[in-house]
C-alpha cells in the first residue's frame, strides 16, 4: 500500500497532467473552518431531531421552530472563515479549463473563497425560497433571530412565507444539478486524464449520487481525501487519510511549483 508521501506525489502528478477536475465535497471540508458537522456528538443536529427542523412536514407544522434553527445557523457561518481547502479549490477553478465543484455544504465558504463553477446540491443557507411563487432569493444578512422569536417570520414580496432554500429530508435534488454533473463526467475523454477528488464526505447520502460509478466508467482517476474511511473508499484509486486543508495546500503548492 502506498505511503502518504508517495500517495501525495502521485496526486501531484495527476493534478499536473489533468485538464478536467471534479471535486465532490462534504461536511469535512467546512468542519476544518469550525462549522459543526452534520450529526454526532457536538454536531449540528445535537439537541434537535431531524424530523423537527429538516423536513417539509416540520416547516408546515412549526415554521417558527424551523426558522429559529436556520437563523442561528446563518448567524453561525458569519463567524467562520474559509480554510486552505476552500482556497485551493478556488485556485483550481481558475487553473483548469474544465472544472466543477459539487458541494453538499450549505454554508457560503466556497463562495467567499472565490469558487464560481459550483453546484450546491443541498441548497444554501444564504438563500430563501417562497412557498407560494417558488422565487429563490439570495440574502446578504442572516434572518433576524429576534424577529423570528417574536413570530415575525420572513415573507416574499408576493406575500408568501419564505423558507430556507435547503434540500430537506424527503425532498428531491434539483434535476438540473444532476444533469450538469452527468454532463461534466460524460464529457471526459482519454486525453483529459480526468481527476475526481472526493473530499470530506461520508458518501452515505445516496451513495455519492453515482458520481464515482460514472467517473470510473469514463476512465477518471478517483482520489479520496478524508481522515476517516467512507462509503466511497472502496471505489477510489488513491486514498489520503488526512484532513483536507493543509494537505491540499501542500499538494497544490507542488503542482504550481513544478514545470
FINUTI-932376 format. One record per atom (N, C-alpha, C, CB): residue in one letter; z, y, x. Coordinates in steps of 0.2 Angstrom, whole numbers, plus 5000, padded with zeros to 4 digits. Glycine has a CB too. Example, Ala and Ser with C-alpha at 12.3 -4.5 7.8 and 13.67 -1.06 7.14 Angstrom:
<sites>
a503949725066a503949785062a503949845066a504549785057s503549895064s503649955068s503950005064s502949975070
</sites>
This chain:
<sites>
x500049945004x500050005000x500050065004x500650004995x499650115002x499650175006x500250215007x499050225004x500450245013x501050285013x500850355010x501250295020x501450395008x501250455005x500850505009x501950495004x500950495016x500550535021x499850515020x500750535028x499650455021x498950435020x498650445013x498850355022x499050435008x498850455001x498650525001x499350434996x499050575004x498950645004x498250655007x499450685007x498150625013x497550635017x496950615013x497550605023x497050555009x496450535005x496350584999x496650465002x496850614996x496750664991x496350724994x497450684988x496550745000x496250805003x495550785004x496550815010x495350725006x494650715007x494250715001x494550645011x494550684996x494250684989x494150754986x494650634984x494650794987x494550864984x494050904988x495250894984x493950884995x493450924999x492750894997x493550905006x492650834995x492050804993x491750824986x492050734994x492250834982x492050834975x491750904973x492650824970x491450904967x491250974964x491450974957x490450974965x491750914954x491950914947x492650884947x491450874943x493150924944x493850904944x494050914937x494250944949x494450864934x494850874928x495550864930x494550824922x495950914927x496650904928x497050894922x497050964932x497350844921x497750824915x498450834916x497550754912x498750884913x499450904915x499950894909x499550974917x500550874911x501150864906x501750904908x501250784905x502250884904x502850924905x503150924912x503450894900x503050884916x503250884923x503050944927x503050824927x502450974925x502251024929x502651084927x501451044927x502751104921x503251154919x503951144921x503151174912x504151084921x504851074922x505051104929x505050994922x504551104934x504751124940x504851204940x504151114945x504651234935x504751304934x505451314930x504251344930x505751264928x506351274924x506251264916x506651334925x505651244914x505551234907x505851164905x504751244905x506251164901x506551094899x506051044897x507051104893x506150984899x505650934897x505650914890x505650864902x505250874888x505150854881x505750824877x504550814880x506050774880x506550744877x507050714883x506350684873x507650694881x508050664885x508650704887x507750644892x509150684891x509750714892x509550784895x510150674897x509850834892x509650904894x508950924892x509750904902x508650884889x507950904887x507850954881x507550844885x507250974880x507151024875x507351004868x506451034875x507350944866x507550924859x508250904859x507050864857x508650914864x509350904864x509650934858x509750924870x510050904853x510350934848x509950944842x510650994850x509250924842x508850934837x508450864836x508350994838x508450844830x508050784828x507350814827x508250744821x506850774830x506150794829x505950804822x505650734832x506250764818x506050774811x506250844808x506350724806x506750874811x506950944809x506651004811x507750944811x506250994817x505951054820x505151044822x506351074826x504950984822x504250974824x503850934820x504350944831x503850944813x503450914809x503250964803x503750844805x502650954800x502450994794x502950994789x501750984792x503250934788x503750924782x504350974784x503950854781x504550974790x505151014792x505051084790x505351004799x504451114792x504251184791x504251194783x503651194794x503951154780x503951164772x504651164769x503451104769x505051114772x505751114769x506151164771x506051044771x506151184777x506651234780x506251284786x507251204783x505851324784x505451364789x505951404793x504951404786x506451424790x506951474794x507251434800x507551494790x507451374799x507651324805x507151314810x507951264802x506551304808x506051284812x505851354816x505351264809x505851414813x505651474816x506251494821x505551524811x506851474819x507351494824x507251454831x508051474821x507151394830x507051344836x506451374840x506851274834x505851394837x505251414841x505351484844x504651414837x505751524840x505851594843x506251594849x506251634837x506751544849x507151534855x506751504861x507751484854x506251464859x505851434864x505351484867x505351374861x505151534863x504651584865x505051634870x504451624859x505651644868x506051694872x506251654879x506751704869x506351594879x506551554885x505951554890x506651484883x505351554888x504751544893x504651614896x504151524890x504951664893x504851734896x505351734903x505051784892x505751694903x506251694909x506051654915x506951674907x505551614914x505251574920x504651594922x505251504918x504451574928x503851594932x503351534933x503951634938x502751544934x502351484937x502551464943x501551514937x502451404945x502651374951x501951354955x503051304950x502051334961x501451324965x500951274962x501651294972x501151224958x500651184955x500251224950x501051124951x500451274946x500051314942x499651354946x500551364938x499851384952x499451424956x498851384959x499851454962x498951324961x498451284964x497951264959x498751224967x498151254953x497651234948x497251294946x498051214941x497551354946x497151414945x496651424951x497551474945x496851414957x496351414963x495851364962x496751404969x495951304960x495451254959x494951284953x495751184957x495151314948x494751344943x494251384946x495251374938x494451424951x493951474954x493551444959x494351524958x493751384962x493451354968x492851304965x493851314972x492951264960x492551214959x491951234954x492851154956x491351214955x490851234950x490951204943x490151204952x491251144943x491451114936x492151094936x491051044935x492551124932x493251114932x493551124925x493651174936x494051084923x494351084916x495051064917x493951034911x495451104915x496251094914x496351074907x496651154917x496651014906x496850994900x497650984900x496550924898x497951034896x498751034897x499051014890x498951094899x499550974891x499950954885x500551014884x500250884885x500551054889x501151104888x500951164884x501251134895x501451184880x501351244875x501551304878x501651224869x501851304884x502051374887x501451404889x502551364893x501551464892x501051514894x500951514902x501051574891x501251464906x501251474913x500651464916x501751424916x500151424913x499551414916x499151484916x499151354913x499151514910x498851574909x499051624914x498851594902x499751634914x500051684919x499851674926x500751684918x499751604928x499451594935x498751604936x499651524936x498351614930x497651634931x497151584929x497551654938x497351534926x496951474924x496551504918x497251414922x495851484917x495451504912x495051454908x494951564914x494851404913x494451344910x494951294908x493951324915x495251304902x495851264900x495851244892x496451304902x496051184891x496151164884x496951154883x495751104882x497251184878x497951174877x497951134871x498351244876x497951064872x497851014867x498451014862x497650954869x499051034864x499551034859x499751104856x500151004863x499351144857x499451214855x499751264860x499851214848x500051314857x500351374861x500851404858x499751424863x501451414862x502051444859x501851514857x502551444864x501451544861x501251614860x500651634856x501151654867x500551584851x500051594846x500351574839x499451554847x500151604834x500451594827x499851574823x500851644824x499951534818x499351524813x499651534806x499151444814x499151564802x499351574795x499251514791x498851634792x499751494787x499751444782x499351444776x500451424780x499051504775x498651524770x497851524772x498851584766x497751574776x497051584778x496851554785x496951664779x497351514788x497251474794x497051524800x496651424793x497051584800x496951634806x497451614811x496951704804x497151604817x497551594823x497651664827x497351544828x498251684829x498351754832x498751744838x498551804827x498551774844x499051774850x499551824848x498651784856x500151814851x500651864851x500951884858x501251834847x501051944859x501251974865x501951964867x501052044866x502351964862x503151954862x503351904858x503452024860x503951874860x504251824855x504351844848x504851794858x504351804843x504551824837x505351844837x504451764832x505551894834x506251914834x506651864831x506251984830x507151844835x507651794833x508151824828x508051764839x508251884829x508751924824x508451924817x508951994827x507751944817x507451944811x507451874808x506751974812x507251824811x507251754808x507951744806x507051704814x508551764809x509151744807x509351784800x509651764812x509051844799x509051874793x508651844787x508951944794x508251794789x507751774784x507151804784x508151764777x507051854788x506351894789x505851854793x506551964791x505551814790x505051764794x504351804795x504951704790x504051784800x503351824801x502851804796x503151804808x502451854794x501951844789x501251874792x502051874782x500751844789x500051864791x499851924787x499551804790x499351964789x499152024786x498852004779x498652054790x498651934778x498451914771x499051904767x498051854772x499651904769x500251894766x500551824766x500151904758x500151774769x500351704770x500951704776x499751664772x501351654775x501851634780x501551614786x502351584777x501751634792x501451614799x501951554801x501451674804x501551514805x501951454808x501751454815x501751384805x502151424820x501951414827x501351374827x502551384831x500851394831x500251364832x500351304837x499651414835x500651254835x500851194839x500651134835x501651194840x500351084838x500251024835x500850984834x499650984839x501050974828x501750944827x501550864826x502050974821x502150824826x502050754824x501750744817x502750724825x501250704817x500950694811x500350734810x501450704805x500150774814x499550814814x499050794819x499750894815x498450814818x497850784822x497750844828x497250774818x497550814833x497250864838x496650904836x497150834845x496550954839x495850994837x495250944840x495851064841x494850934835x494250884837x493850914842x493850874830x493750984842x493351014847x493651004854x493351094845x494251004855x494550994861x494350924864x495351004861x494450874859x494250804861x493550804863x494450754856x493150834859x492350834861x492250864868x492050874855x492650924869x492550954876x492750914882x492851024876x493250874881x493550834886x492950774887x494150804884x492750744881x492250694882x491650714885x492150664875x491450774883x490850804886x490850814893x490650864882x491450844895x491550854903x491550794907x492250894904x491850744904x491950674908x491250644907x492450634905x490950644901x490250614900x489750644905x490050614893x489850704907x489350734911x489350714919x489350804911x489850674921x489950654928x489350614930x490650614928x489150634936x488550604939x488850574946x487950644940x488550524949x488750504956x488850554961x488350444958x488350604961x488450654966x489050704965x487750694966x489350704959x489950744958x490550724962x490050744951x490550654964x491150624967x491750654963x491250644974x491750644956x492250674952x492950654953x492050664945x493450694953x494150684953x494550704947x494450714960x494950654944x495350674939x496050664941x495250624933x496450724941x497150724943x497550724936x497250794946x498050674937x498450664931x499150684934x498450584929x499450744931x499950774934x500550784929x499750844937x501150754931x501750764927x501750744920x501950834928x501350694918x501350674911x501550594911x500650684908x501950584906x502150514905x501550464902x502750504900x501050504899x500450464896x500650424890x500250414901x501250444887x501550404882x501150424875x502250404881x500950484875x500650504869x499950484868x500750584868x499750444864x499050424863x498750394869x498650474860x499150364874x498850334880x498450384884x498450284878x498650454884x498250504888x497550514884x498150474894x497550504878x496950524874x496250494877x496850594874x496350434880x495750394883x495450434889x495250384878x495750484892x495450514897x495350474903x495950574900x495850424905x495750384911x495250334910x496450344912x495150304904x494650254902x493950284903x494750224895x493850344900x493250374900x493050394908x493150434896x493550424911x493450444918x493250384922x494050474921x493550324921x493450264925x492750244924x493950214924x492550244917x491850224916x491350264919x491750224908x491450324921x490950364924x491050364931x491050434921x491450324934x491550324941x491950374945x490850324944x492350414941x492850464944x493350434948x493150504938x493650464952x494250444956x494850474952x494250464963x495350424951x495950454947x496550454951x496050404941x496850504951x497450514955x498050534951x497350574960x498650504952x499250524948x499750554953x499550454945x499950614951x500450644954x501050654950x500250724957x501650614951x502150614947x502750574951x501950574940x503350604951x503850564954x504050504951x504450614955x503850494944x504050434941x503450394939x504450454934x503450334938x502950294935x502750314928x503050214936x502150304926x501950324919x501550264916x501550394919x501450284909x501050234906x500350224908x500950254898x500150274913x499450284915x499450254923x499150354915x499950244926x500050224933x499550164935x500750204935x499450114930x499050054932x498350074932x499250004928x498150134929x497450144928x497150194933x497350174921x497550214938x497350264943x497150224950x497850314944x496850264954x496650234961x497050254966x495950264962x497450314965x497950344970x498550364967x497550394974x499150354969x499750374967x500150414972x500150314964x500350474970x500850514974x501450524970x500450574977x502050484973x502650494969x503050544971x503050424970x502850604970x503150674972x503050724966x502850694978x503550764966x503450824961x502750864963x504050874961x502450894958x501850924960x501750984964x501450934953x502251024963x502251094966x502151094974x502851134965x502551074978x502451084985x501951034987x503151064988x501850974984x501350934986x500650964985x501350864982x500550994980x499851024978x499751084983x499851044971x500251124984x500151174988x499951154995x500851214989x500351104998x500151075004x499451045005x500651025006x499251005000x498650975000x498051024999x498550924994x498151074995x497651124994x497551175000x497851174988x498151185004x498051215010x497651185015x498751225013x497751115015x497251075020x496551075017x497551005020x496451075011x495751075008x495451135010x495751065000x495751195010x495451255011x495351265018x495851315008x495851235022x495851255030x495251215033x496451235033x495051155031x494551115034x493851135032x494751045033x493451135037x492751155036x492351095036x492551205041
</sites>
